[in-house]
Amino acid sequence: MSAAARRELQVAARGGELDAISLRPADARALLLLAHGAGADMRHAFLEAIAEALAARQIATLRFQFPWMQRGEKRLDAPPVLHDAVRAAFAVAEQCAEGLPLFAGGKSFGGRMTSQVAATGALAAARGIVFLGFPLHPAGKPSTDRAAHLRDVPQPMLFAQGTRDALADLALLRPVIASLGARAQLHLEEDADHAFHVRKKSGRDDVRVIASLADAVARFTGAAA
């Protein structure tokens, strides 16, 4: 397999010009817009690794910075600014897709921002939404309030979660996913936490988890394409 082509791009959004990275294998069969989480930017090792693993499975990715991260600040932007960034990045992803089936999602907070935009109907061209660790609630504060908008998301959804995720109590998440019916599916990574790290005693390592996650996304995008 030849190396995937990597390009640095710009996204024009309400919060200013945002950096973006496109990673596209020559044999790409789908493209996934991949938003970063609240605690790390698009160049975080996890997103780099998952993008490379997806490229090896014929899935192109487009990652982008949210405005506060672009500015190097710690305080997150207001939801309207974040939502506009998702919409602007999705428009660039549509151009980059060049006819490929298009999907959207992200890690934790980035996935939640993406689904909030999808719930408004603004991502109609997306074939599906991918959550890499949906943050159902803050750590130690179990709740399902953050899932209320999911009923308005029209696309199929993949929830890839770790069984030790402190931000998604599976006893709460499973009923949420069940309530979404055939539109939603759950993929579990045994012993993984919210960052998809596993303990040595699990008999697995982070490399295997990344590969398993990429396989799950590949299956999902193949079925929804």
C-alpha positions, 0 to 999 in steps of 0.5 A, spaced: 500 500 500 502 506 498 503 512 503 497 516 504 497 523 501 498 529 507 495 536 506 495 542 510 489 546 509 485 552 512 478 552 514 474 559 514 470 559 520 466 564 524 472 564 529 477 565 524 482 561 519 483 554 522 488 549 520 486 543 518 490 536 515 487 532 510 490 524 510 488 521 503 490 514 501 490 513 493 485 508 494 480 511 498 473 509 499 470 514 504 472 520 507 471 522 515 471 529 518 474 528 525 474 533 530 478 533 536 476 533 543 476 538 549 483 537 552 488 536 545 488 538 538 488 535 532 495 533 532 494 529 538 497 522 538 491 518 538 488 522 532 494 521 528 494 514 530 487 513 528 488 517 522 493 513 519 490 506 521 483 509 517 488 510 511 490 503 511 483 501 511 481 506 505 478 511 509 481 518 508 480 523 514 480 531 515 482 534 521 481 541 524 482 545 529 477 548 533 477 556 534 480 556 541 485 551 540 487 555 534 488 561 538 492 557 543 487 558 549 484 554 554 477 557 555 473 553 550 468 557 545 461 558 545 457 553 542 455 557 536 462 558 534 464 551 535 458 549 531 460 554 526 467 551 525 464 544 524 459 546 519 465 550 515 470 544 516 464 540 513 464 544 507 471 543 506 470 536 507 465 536 502 470 539 497 476 534 499 471 528 498 470 529 491 464 524 490 467 519 496 461 517 501 462 523 507 462 521 514 463 526 520 464 525 528 470 526 532 473 524 539 469 525 545 467 533 545 469 533 538 464 528 536 458 531 541 459 538 537 458 534 531 452 531 533 449 537 535 450 540 528 447 534 525 441 534 529 439 541 526 440 538 519 446 542 517 450 535 515 445 532 511 450 530 506 453 526 511 452 518 511 453 517 518 456 520 525 462 517 528 463 517 536 470 515 538 468 516 546 461 519 546 462 524 553 455 522 556 456 526 562 462 529 566 466 524 570 463 522 577 456 526 575 452 520 571 447 523 567 444 523 560 442 530 559 448 530 553 444 525 549 438 529 548 439 532 542 441 525 539 434 523 537 434 529 532 440 526 528 437 523 522 444 519 520 446 512 522 451 513 528 457 509 531 458 509 538 465 506 539 466 506 547 471 503 552 468 499 558 472 503 563 470 510 560 469 515 566 465 519 562 460 514 559 457 509 564 455 503 560 448 502 564 446 509 562 449 509 555 446 502 553 439 505 554 440 511 550 443 507 544 437 502 544 432 508 544 435 510 537 433 504 534 436 501 528 440 508 527 445 507 532 450 501 534 455 500 540 462 498 539 466 496 545 473 496 547 474 492 553 478 495 559 479 501 555 478 508 558 476 515 555 482 516 552 482 508 549 488 506 554 488 499 556 491 496 562 497 491 561 493 486 565 488 486 560 493 483 555 492 488 550 495 494 548 494 501 545 496 499 538 491 493 538 485 498 541 487 503 535 487 497 530 480 495 533 477 502 533 479 503 525 476 496 523 469 498 527 469 505 523 471 501 516 465 496 517 461 502 519 462 506 513 462 500 509 455 499 511 453 506 510 456 508 504 
